[in-house]
Amino acid sequence: MRPPRRRNGRGEQLRKATPMGRIPGPEELAGAALFLATEDAHHITGGFLIADGGYNMIGA
C-alpha cells in the first residue's frame, strides 16, 4: 500500500515553469523512448534526448 501523496505545490510550480503548461505522462514520453530503440536512431550514441515540454529552455 502506497503512503498518501503530499500536496506541497511542487507540481503546480513545475507546470507554471514549463512552456507547454503541463507535465507529460508516460504515454507521451513513450514515443521518444521507442524512437531510440529503432534502427533510425542507430547513429545516436551518448547523447541526451530531453522531452520535458520546454522546461529546460527557460532562460536560454
N, CA, C and O atoms as a Tripos MOL2 file, in Angstrom:
@<TRIPOS>MOLECULE
protein
  240   239    60     0     0
PROTEIN
NO_CHARGES

@<TRIPOS>ATOM
      1 N           0.8350   -1.1790    0.0000 N.3       1 MET1
      2 CA          0.0000    0.0000    0.0000 C.3       1 MET1
      3 C           0.8810    1.2440    0.0000 C.2       1 MET1
      4 O           1.8120    1.3570    0.7980 O.2       1 MET1
      5 N           0.5840    2.1590   -0.8860 N.am      2 ARG2
      6 CA          1.3640    3.3900   -1.0130 C.3       2 ARG2
      7 C           0.9560    4.3930    0.0740 C.2       2 ARG2
      8 O          -0.2110    4.4860    0.4530 O.2       2 ARG2
      9 N           1.9490    5.1360    0.5590 N.am      3 PRO3
     10 CA          1.5940    6.2040    1.5000 C.3       3 PRO3
     11 C           0.8610    7.3220    0.7650 C.2       3 PRO3
     12 O           1.0410    7.4810   -0.4430 O.2       3 PRO3
     13 N           0.0430    8.0920    1.4630 N.am      4 PRO4
     14 CA         -0.6740    9.1950    0.7950 C.3       4 PRO4
     15 C           0.3100   10.2150    0.2330 C.2       4 PRO4
     16 O           1.3530   10.4800    0.8310 O.2       4 PRO4
     17 N          -0.0300   10.7800   -0.9140 N.am      5 ARG5
     18 CA          0.8260   11.7810   -1.5600 C.3       5 ARG5
     19 C           0.6870   13.1200   -0.8520 C.2       5 ARG5
     20 O          -0.4150   13.5520   -0.5140 O.2       5 ARG5
     21 N           1.8160   13.7600   -0.6370 N.am      6 ARG6
     22 CA          1.7830   15.0820   -0.0320 C.3       6 ARG6
     23 C           1.5340   16.1180   -1.1110 C.2       6 ARG6
     24 O           2.0490   16.0010   -2.2230 O.2       6 ARG6
     25 N           0.7720   17.0970   -0.7970 N.am      7 ARG7
     26 CA          0.4630   18.1970   -1.7120 C.3       7 ARG7
     27 C           1.2660   19.4170   -1.2680 C.2       7 ARG7
     28 O           0.8100   20.2040   -0.4390 O.2       7 ARG7
     29 N           2.4720   19.5660   -1.8320 N.am      8 ASN8
     30 CA          3.3180   20.6850   -1.4360 C.3       8 ASN8
     31 C           3.3690   21.7850   -2.4920 C.2       8 ASN8
     32 O           4.0940   22.7660   -2.3330 O.2       8 ASN8
     33 N           2.6040   21.6250   -3.5650 N.am      9 GLY9
     34 CA          2.5680   22.6460   -4.6020 C.3       9 GLY9
     35 C           3.6710   22.5310   -5.6380 C.2       9 GLY9
     36 O           3.7280   23.3450   -6.5590 O.2       9 GLY9
     37 N           4.5490   21.5440   -5.5150 N.am     10 ARG10
     38 CA          5.6680   21.4110   -6.4560 C.3      10 ARG10
     39 C           5.1780   21.1400   -7.8810 C.2      10 ARG10
     40 O           5.7410   21.6730   -8.8370 O.2      10 ARG10
     41 N           4.1540   20.3330   -8.0280 N.am     11 GLY11
     42 CA          3.6200   20.0400   -9.3630 C.3      11 GLY11
     43 C           3.1110   21.2960  -10.0450 C.2      11 GLY11
     44 O           3.3500   21.5040  -11.2350 O.2      11 GLY11
     45 N           2.4190   22.1240   -9.3020 N.am     12 GLU12
     46 CA          1.9130   23.3790   -9.8650 C.3      12 GLU12
     47 C           3.0510   24.3070  -10.2500 C.2      12 GLU12
     48 O           2.9810   24.9800  -11.2790 O.2      12 GLU12
     49 N           4.0950   24.3510   -9.4390 N.am     13 GLN13
     50 CA          5.2700   25.1720   -9.7650 C.3      13 GLN13
     51 C           5.9100   24.6930  -11.0640 C.2      13 GLN13
     52 O           6.2890   25.5070  -11.9070 O.2      13 GLN13
     53 N           6.0340   23.3760  -11.2300 N.am     14 LEU14
     54 CA          6.6250   22.8210  -12.4510 C.3      14 LEU14
     55 C           5.7710   23.1510  -13.6710 C.2      14 LEU14
     56 O           6.3000   23.5240  -14.7180 O.2      14 LEU14
     57 N           4.4580   23.0150  -13.5400 N.am     15 ARG15
     58 CA          3.5770   23.3300  -14.6660 C.3      15 ARG15
     59 C           3.6890   24.7980  -15.0640 C.2      15 ARG15
     60 O           3.6940   25.1140  -16.2540 O.2      15 ARG15
     61 N           3.7770   25.6870  -14.1010 N.am     16 LYS16
     62 CA          3.9090   27.1120  -14.3960 C.3      16 LYS16
     63 C           5.2490   27.4320  -15.0550 C.2      16 LYS16
     64 O           5.3370   28.3640  -15.8540 O.2      16 LYS16
     65 N           6.2910   26.6700  -14.7280 N.am     17 ALA17
     66 CA          7.6220   26.9240  -15.2730 C.3      17 ALA17
     67 C           7.8690   26.2210  -16.6010 C.2      17 ALA17
     68 O           8.9400   26.3770  -17.1880 O.2      17 ALA17
     69 N           6.9090   25.4590  -17.0810 N.am     18 THR18
     70 CA          7.0520   24.7070  -18.3290 C.3      18 THR18
     71 C           6.2600   25.4110  -19.4310 C.2      18 THR18
     72 O           5.0610   25.6420  -19.2760 O.2      18 THR18
     73 N           6.9200   25.7580  -20.5490 N.am     19 PRO19
     74 CA          6.2230   26.4620  -21.6270 C.3      19 PRO19
     75 C           4.9430   25.7730  -22.1030 C.2      19 PRO19
     76 O           3.9870   26.4550  -22.4700 O.2      19 PRO19
     77 N           4.9030   24.4460  -22.1050 N.am     20 MET20
     78 CA          3.6860   23.7470  -22.5340 C.3      20 MET20
     79 C           2.6100   23.7790  -21.4600 C.2      20 MET20
     80 O           1.4550   23.4650  -21.7470 O.2      20 MET20
     81 N           2.9570   24.1510  -20.2270 N.am     21 GLY21
     82 CA          1.9860   24.2940  -19.1630 C.3      21 GLY21
     83 C           1.4810   23.0110  -18.5390 C.2      21 GLY21
     84 O           0.4820   23.0260  -17.8210 O.2      21 GLY21
     85 N           2.1490   21.9060  -18.7980 N.am     22 ARG22
     86 CA          1.7270   20.6370  -18.2140 C.3      22 ARG22
     87 C           2.9120   19.6810  -18.1440 C.2      22 ARG22
     88 O           3.9210   19.8710  -18.8230 O.2      22 ARG22
     89 N           2.7760   18.6670  -17.3270 N.am     23 ILE23
     90 CA          3.8130   17.6510  -17.1740 C.3      23 ILE23
     91 C           3.3860   16.4530  -18.0140 C.2      23 ILE23
     92 O           2.2950   15.9230  -17.8040 O.2      23 ILE23
     93 N           4.2150   16.0120  -18.9580 N.am     24 PRO24
     94 CA          3.8110   14.9000  -19.8270 C.3      24 PRO24
     95 C           3.7040   13.5950  -19.0500 C.2      24 PRO24
     96 O           4.4530   13.3520  -18.1030 O.2      24 PRO24
     97 N           2.7720   12.7760  -19.4650 N.am     25 GLY25
     98 CA          2.6080   11.4530  -18.8690 C.3      25 GLY25
     99 C           3.4440   10.4270  -19.6160 C.2      25 GLY25
    100 O           4.0240   10.7350  -20.6570 O.2      25 GLY25
    101 N           3.5090    9.2170  -19.0930 N.am     26 PRO26
    102 CA          4.3170    8.1680  -19.7210 C.3      26 PRO26
    103 C           3.9300    7.8960  -21.1690 C.2      26 PRO26
    104 O           4.7940    7.6120  -21.9990 O.2      26 PRO26
    105 N           2.6310    7.9820  -21.4800 N.am     27 GLU27
    106 CA          2.2060    7.6950  -22.8560 C.3      27 GLU27
    107 C           2.7470    8.7290  -23.8380 C.2      27 GLU27
    108 O           2.9340    8.4180  -25.0140 O.2      27 GLU27
    109 N           2.9990    9.9440  -23.3790 N.am     28 GLU28
    110 CA          3.5640   10.9720  -24.2550 C.3      28 GLU28
    111 C           5.0690   10.8180  -24.4180 C.2      28 GLU28
    112 O           5.6200   11.2100  -25.4470 O.2      28 GLU28
    113 N           5.7370   10.2560  -23.4270 N.am     29 LEU29
    114 CA          7.1870   10.0830  -23.4780 C.3      29 LEU29
    115 C           7.5950    8.7800  -24.1440 C.2      29 LEU29
    116 O           8.7520    8.6100  -24.5290 O.2      29 LEU29
    117 N           6.6540    7.8660  -24.2790 N.am     30 ALA30
    118 CA          6.9580    6.5560  -24.8500 C.3      30 ALA30
    119 C           7.4810    6.6570  -26.2780 C.2      30 ALA30
    120 O           8.3570    5.8840  -26.6650 O.2      30 ALA30
    121 N           6.9650    7.5900  -27.0650 N.am     31 GLY31
    122 CA          7.4150    7.7330  -28.4470 C.3      31 GLY31
    123 C           8.8990    8.0560  -28.5380 C.2      31 GLY31
    124 O           9.6000    7.5230  -29.3970 O.2      31 GLY31
    125 N           9.3800    8.9280  -27.6550 N.am     32 ALA32
    126 CA         10.8040    9.2670  -27.6510 C.3      32 ALA32
    127 C          11.6400    8.0400  -27.2900 C.2      32 ALA32
    128 O          12.6750    7.7860  -27.9050 O.2      32 ALA32
    129 N          11.1890    7.2840  -26.2950 N.am     33 ALA33
    130 CA         11.9160    6.0770  -25.8930 C.3      33 ALA33
    131 C          11.8920    5.0310  -27.0010 C.2      33 ALA33
    132 O          12.9030    4.3810  -27.2690 O.2      33 ALA33
    133 N          10.7470    4.8700  -27.6410 N.am     34 LEU34
    134 CA         10.6520    3.8860  -28.7260 C.3      34 LEU34
    135 C          11.5180    4.2790  -29.9120 C.2      34 LEU34
    136 O          12.1200    3.4140  -30.5480 O.2      34 LEU34
    137 N          11.5930    5.5720  -30.2200 N.am     35 PHE35
    138 CA         12.4610    6.0200  -31.3050 C.3      35 PHE35
    139 C          13.8990    5.5910  -31.0510 C.2      35 PHE35
    140 O          14.5720    5.1160  -31.9660 O.2      35 PHE35
    141 N          14.3750    5.7500  -29.8260 N.am     36 LEU36
    142 CA         15.7530    5.3790  -29.5140 C.3      36 LEU36
    143 C          16.0030    3.8850  -29.6700 C.2      36 LEU36
    144 O          17.1470    3.4590  -29.8270 O.2      36 LEU36
    145 N          14.9460    3.0930  -29.6280 N.am     37 ALA37
    146 CA         15.0720    1.6450  -29.7850 C.3      37 ALA37
    147 C          14.9940    1.1980  -31.2470 C.2      37 ALA37
    148 O          15.1200    0.0090  -31.5390 O.2      37 ALA37
    149 N          14.7860    2.1450  -32.1630 N.am     38 THR38
    150 CA         14.6460    1.7750  -33.5740 C.3      38 THR38
    151 C          15.9700    1.9150  -34.3280 C.2      38 THR38
    152 O          16.9310    2.5090  -33.8400 O.2      38 THR38
    153 N          15.9800    1.3550  -35.5100 N.am     39 GLU39
    154 CA         17.1560    1.4660  -36.3830 C.3      39 GLU39
    155 C          17.3930    2.9120  -36.8070 C.2      39 GLU39
    156 O          18.5260    3.2790  -37.1170 O.2      39 GLU39
    157 N          16.3500    3.7410  -36.8290 N.am     40 ASP40
    158 CA         16.5130    5.1500  -37.1940 C.3      40 ASP40
    159 C          17.4350    5.8910  -36.2320 C.2      40 ASP40
    160 O          18.0200    6.9100  -36.6000 O.2      40 ASP40
    161 N          17.5720    5.3980  -35.0210 N.am     41 ALA41
    162 CA         18.4010    6.0590  -34.0050 C.3      41 ALA41
    163 C          19.7760    5.3930  -33.8690 C.2      41 ALA41
    164 O          20.4820    5.6360  -32.8900 O.2      41 ALA41
    165 N          20.1560    4.5680  -34.8250 N.am     42 HIS42
    166 CA         21.3970    3.7980  -34.6800 C.3      42 HIS42
    167 C          22.6510    4.6670  -34.6020 C.2      42 HIS42
    168 O          23.6860    4.2000  -34.1260 O.2      42 HIS42
    169 N          22.5850    5.8840  -35.0460 N.am     43 HIS43
    170 CA         23.7640    6.7440  -35.0380 C.3      43 HIS43
    171 C          23.8160    7.6560  -33.8110 C.2      43 HIS43
    172 O          24.7520    8.4410  -33.6590 O.2      43 HIS43
    173 N          22.8260    7.5540  -32.9500 N.am     44 ILE44
    174 CA         22.8130    8.3440  -31.7250 C.3      44 ILE44
    175 C          23.5710    7.5600  -30.6500 C.2      44 ILE44
    176 O          23.1750    6.4580  -30.2680 O.2      44 ILE44
    177 N          24.6500    8.1440  -30.1800 N.am     45 THR45
    178 CA         25.4590    7.4960  -29.1470 C.3      45 THR45
    179 C          25.8250    8.5140  -28.0740 C.2      45 THR45
    180 O          26.3690    9.5760  -28.3780 O.2      45 THR45
    181 N          25.5340    8.1950  -26.8510 N.am     46 GLY46
    182 CA         25.9480    9.0330  -25.7330 C.3      46 GLY46
    183 C          25.3490   10.4210  -25.7010 C.2      46 GLY46
    184 O          25.9680   11.3460  -25.1760 O.2      46 GLY46
    185 N          24.1680   10.5860  -26.2460 N.am     47 GLY47
    186 CA         23.5340   11.9000  -26.2470 C.3      47 GLY47
    187 C          22.3580   11.9530  -25.2880 C.2      47 GLY47
    188 O          22.0140   10.9620  -24.6450 O.2      47 GLY47
    189 N          21.7610   13.1060  -25.2050 N.am     48 PHE48
    190 CA         20.5930   13.2980  -24.3640 C.3      48 PHE48
    191 C          19.4130   13.6690  -25.2420 C.2      48 PHE48
    192 O          19.5400   14.4940  -26.1470 O.2      48 PHE48
    193 N          18.2910   13.0760  -24.9840 N.am     49 LEU49
    194 CA         17.0450   13.4300  -25.6510 C.3      49 LEU49
    195 C          16.1350   13.9740  -24.5590 C.2      49 LEU49
    196 O          15.5920   13.2120  -23.7580 O.2      49 LEU49
    197 N          15.9710   15.2740  -24.5290 N.am     50 ILE50
    198 CA         15.2020   15.9090  -23.4700 C.3      50 ILE50
    199 C          13.7680   16.1010  -23.9560 C.2      50 ILE50
    200 O          13.5110   16.8430  -24.9040 O.2      50 ILE50
    201 N          12.8560   15.4300  -23.2990 N.am     51 ALA51
    202 CA         11.4280   15.5230  -23.6430 C.3      51 ALA51
    203 C          10.6960   16.0420  -22.4180 C.2      51 ALA51
    204 O          10.0280   15.2870  -21.7120 O.2      51 ALA51
    205 N          10.8300   17.3420  -22.1740 N.am     52 ASP52
    206 CA         10.2900   17.9170  -20.9430 C.3      52 ASP52
    207 C           9.3330   19.0800  -21.1920 C.2      52 ASP52
    208 O           9.0870   19.8720  -20.2830 O.2      52 ASP52
    209 N           8.7980   19.1970  -22.3810 N.am     53 GLY53
    210 CA          7.8400   20.2580  -22.6670 C.3      53 GLY53
    211 C           8.4310   21.6500  -22.6790 C.2      53 GLY53
    212 O           7.7020   22.6360  -22.5730 O.2      53 GLY53
    213 N           9.7550   21.7430  -22.8090 N.am     54 GLY54
    214 CA         10.4180   23.0410  -22.8570 C.3      54 GLY54
    215 C          10.9370   23.5460  -21.5250 C.2      54 GLY54
    216 O          11.4640   24.6560  -21.4540 O.2      54 GLY54
    217 N          10.8020   22.7570  -20.4650 N.am     55 TYR55
    218 CA         11.2130   23.1860  -19.1310 C.3      55 TYR55
    219 C          12.6810   23.6430  -19.1040 C.2      55 TYR55
    220 O          13.0000   24.6480  -18.4690 O.2      55 TYR55
    221 N          13.5660   22.9210  -19.7810 N.am     56 ASN56
    222 CA         14.9920   23.2570  -19.7750 C.3      56 ASN56
    223 C          15.3370   24.4430  -20.6610 C.2      56 ASN56
    224 O          16.4800   24.9000  -20.6540 O.2      56 ASN56
    225 N          14.3800   24.9470  -21.4210 N.am     57 MET57
    226 CA         14.6350   26.1030  -22.2890 C.3      57 MET57
    227 C          14.5070   27.4280  -21.5590 C.2      57 MET57
    228 O          14.9280   28.4610  -22.0790 O.2      57 MET57
    229 N          13.9390   27.4150  -20.3760 N.am     58 ILE58
    230 CA         13.7150   28.6500  -19.6230 C.3      58 ILE58
    231 C          15.0500   29.3630  -19.4150 C.2      58 ILE58
    232 O          16.0020   28.7700  -18.9090 O.2      58 ILE58
    233 N          15.1170   30.5970  -19.7950 N.am     59 GLY59
    234 CA         16.3390   31.3750  -19.6290 C.3      59 GLY59
    235 C          17.3740   31.1540  -20.7110 C.2      59 GLY59
    236 O          18.4730   31.7050  -20.6340 O.2      59 GLY59
    237 N          17.0440   30.3500  -21.7310 N.am     60 ALA60
    238 CA         18.0100   30.0780  -22.8010 C.3      60 ALA60
    239 C          18.1950   31.2910  -23.6820 C.2      60 ALA60
    240 O          18.9720   31.2480  -24.6370 O.2      60 ALA60
@<TRIPOS>BOND
     1     1     2 1
     2     2     3 1
     3     3     4 2
     4     3     5 am
     5     5     6 1
     6     6     7 1
     7     7     8 2
     8     7     9 am
     9     9    10 1
    10    10    11 1
    11    11    12 2
    12    11    13 am
    13    13    14 1
    14    14    15 1
    15    15    16 2
    16    15    17 am
    17    17    18 1
    18    18    19 1
    19    19    20 2
    20    19    21 am
    21    21    22 1
    22    22    23 1
    23    23    24 2
    24    23    25 am
    25    25    26 1
    26    26    27 1
    27    27    28 2
    28    27    29 am
    29    29    30 1
    30    30    31 1
    31    31    32 2
    32    31    33 am
    33    33    34 1
    34    34    35 1
    35    35    36 2
    36    35    37 am
    37    37    38 1
    38    38    39 1
    39    39    40 2
    40    39    41 am
    41    41    42 1
    42    42    43 1
    43    43    44 2
    44    43    45 am
    45    45    46 1
    46    46    47 1
    47    47    48 2
    48    47    49 am
    49    49    50 1
    50    50    51 1
    51    51    52 2
    52    51    53 am
    53    53    54 1
    54    54    55 1
    55    55    56 2
    56    55    57 am
    57    57    58 1
    58    58    59 1
    59    59    60 2
    60    59    61 am
    61    61    62 1
    62    62    63 1
    63    63    64 2
    64    63    65 am
    65    65    66 1
    66    66    67 1
    67    67    68 2
    68    67    69 am
    69    69    70 1
    70    70    71 1
    71    71    72 2
    72    71    73 am
    73    73    74 1
    74    74    75 1
    75    75    76 2
    76    75    77 am
    77    77    78 1
    78    78    79 1
    79    79    80 2
    80    79    81 am
    81    81    82 1
    82    82    83 1
    83    83    84 2
    84    83    85 am
    85    85    86 1
    86    86    87 1
    87    87    88 2
    88    87    89 am
    89    89    90 1
    90    90    91 1
    91    91    92 2
    92    91    93 am
    93    93    94 1
    94    94    95 1
    95    95    96 2
    96    95    97 am
    97    97    98 1
    98    98    99 1
    99    99   100 2
   100    99   101 am
   101   101   102 1
   102   102   103 1
   103   103   104 2
   104   103   105 am
   105   105   106 1
   106   106   107 1
   107   107   108 2
   108   107   109 am
   109   109   110 1
   110   110   111 1
   111   111   112 2
   112   111   113 am
   113   113   114 1
   114   114   115 1
   115   115   116 2
   116   115   117 am
   117   117   118 1
   118   118   119 1
   119   119   120 2
   120   119   121 am
   121   121   122 1
   122   122   123 1
   123   123   124 2
   124   123   125 am
   125   125   126 1
   126   126   127 1
   127   127   128 2
   128   127   129 am
   129   129   130 1
   130   130   131 1
   131   131   132 2
   132   131   133 am
   133   133   134 1
   134   134   135 1
   135   135   136 2
   136   135   137 am
   137   137   138 1
   138   138   139 1
   139   139   140 2
   140   139   141 am
   141   141   142 1
   142   142   143 1
   143   143   144 2
   144   143   145 am
   145   145   146 1
   146   146   147 1
   147   147   148 2
   148   147   149 am
   149   149   150 1
   150   150   151 1
   151   151   152 2
   152   151   153 am
   153   153   154 1
   154   154   155 1
   155   155   156 2
   156   155   157 am
   157   157   158 1
   158   158   159 1
   159   159   160 2
   160   159   161 am
   161   161   162 1
   162   162   163 1
   163   163   164 2
   164   163   165 am
   165   165   166 1
   166   166   167 1
   167   167   168 2
   168   167   169 am
   169   169   170 1
   170   170   171 1
   171   171   172 2
   172   171   173 am
   173   173   174 1
   174   174   175 1
   175   175   176 2
   176   175   177 am
   177   177   178 1
   178   178   179 1
   179   179   180 2
   180   179   181 am
   181   181   182 1
   182   182   183 1
   183   183   184 2
   184   183   185 am
   185   185   186 1
   186   186   187 1
   187   187   188 2
   188   187   189 am
   189   189   190 1
   190   190   191 1
   191   191   192 2
   192   191   193 am
   193   193   194 1
   194   194   195 1
   195   195   196 2
   196   195   197 am
   197   197   198 1
   198   198   199 1
   199   199   200 2
   200   199   201 am
   201   201   202 1
   202   202   203 1
   203   203   204 2
   204   203   205 am
   205   205   206 1
   206   206   207 1
   207   207   208 2
   208   207   209 am
   209   209   210 1
   210   210   211 1
   211   211   212 2
   212   211   213 am
   213   213   214 1
   214   214   215 1
   215   215   216 2
   216   215   217 am
   217   217   218 1
   218   218   219 1
   219   219   220 2
   220   219   221 am
   221   221   222 1
   222   222   223 1
   223   223   224 2
   224   223   225 am
   225   225   226 1
   226   226   227 1
   227   227   228 2
   228   227   229 am
   229   229   230 1
   230   230   231 1
   231   231   232 2
   232   231   233 am
   233   233   234 1
   234   234   235 1
   235   235   236 2
   236   235   237 am
   237   237   238 1
   238   238   239 1
   239   239   240 2
@<TRIPOS>SUBSTRUCTURE
     1 MET1         2 RESIDUE 1 A MET
     2 ARG2         6 RESIDUE 1 A ARG
     3 PRO3        10 RESIDUE 1 A PRO
     4 PRO4        14 RESIDUE 1 A PRO
     5 ARG5        18 RESIDUE 1 A ARG
     6 ARG6        22 RESIDUE 1 A ARG
     7 ARG7        26 RESIDUE 1 A ARG
     8 ASN8        30 RESIDUE 1 A ASN
     9 GLY9        34 RESIDUE 1 A GLY
    10 ARG10       38 RESIDUE 1 A ARG
    11 GLY11       42 RESIDUE 1 A GLY
    12 GLU12       46 RESIDUE 1 A GLU
    13 GLN13       50 RESIDUE 1 A GLN
    14 LEU14       54 RESIDUE 1 A LEU
    15 ARG15       58 RESIDUE 1 A ARG
    16 LYS16       62 RESIDUE 1 A LYS
    17 ALA17       66 RESIDUE 1 A ALA
    18 THR18       70 RESIDUE 1 A THR
    19 PRO19       74 RESIDUE 1 A PRO
    20 MET20       78 RESIDUE 1 A MET
    21 GLY21       82 RESIDUE 1 A GLY
    22 ARG22       86 RESIDUE 1 A ARG
    23 ILE23       90 RESIDUE 1 A ILE
    24 PRO24       94 RESIDUE 1 A PRO
    25 GLY25       98 RESIDUE 1 A GLY
    26 PRO26      102 RESIDUE 1 A PRO
    27 GLU27      106 RESIDUE 1 A GLU
    28 GLU28      110 RESIDUE 1 A GLU
    29 LEU29      114 RESIDUE 1 A LEU
    30 ALA30      118 RESIDUE 1 A ALA
    31 GLY31      122 RESIDUE 1 A GLY
    32 ALA32      126 RESIDUE 1 A ALA
    33 ALA33      130 RESIDUE 1 A ALA
    34 LEU34      134 RESIDUE 1 A LEU
    35 PHE35      138 RESIDUE 1 A PHE
    36 LEU36      142 RESIDUE 1 A LEU
    37 ALA37      146 RESIDUE 1 A ALA
    38 THR38      150 RESIDUE 1 A THR
    39 GLU39      154 RESIDUE 1 A GLU
    40 ASP40      158 RESIDUE 1 A ASP
    41 ALA41      162 RESIDUE 1 A ALA
    42 HIS42      166 RESIDUE 1 A HIS
    43 HIS43      170 RESIDUE 1 A HIS
    44 ILE44      174 RESIDUE 1 A ILE
    45 THR45      178 RESIDUE 1 A THR
    46 GLY46      182 RESIDUE 1 A GLY
    47 GLY47      186 RESIDUE 1 A GLY
    48 PHE48      190 RESIDUE 1 A PHE
    49 LEU49      194 RESIDUE 1 A LEU
    50 ILE50      198 RESIDUE 1 A ILE
    51 ALA51      202 RESIDUE 1 A ALA
    52 ASP52      206 RESIDUE 1 A ASP
    53 GLY53      210 RESIDUE 1 A GLY
    54 GLY54      214 RESIDUE 1 A GLY
    55 TYR55      218 RESIDUE 1 A TYR
    56 ASN56      222 RESIDUE 1 A ASN
    57 MET57      226 RESIDUE 1 A MET
    58 ILE58      230 RESIDUE 1 A ILE
    59 GLY59      234 RESIDUE 1 A GLY
    60 ALA60      238 RESIDUE 1 A ALA
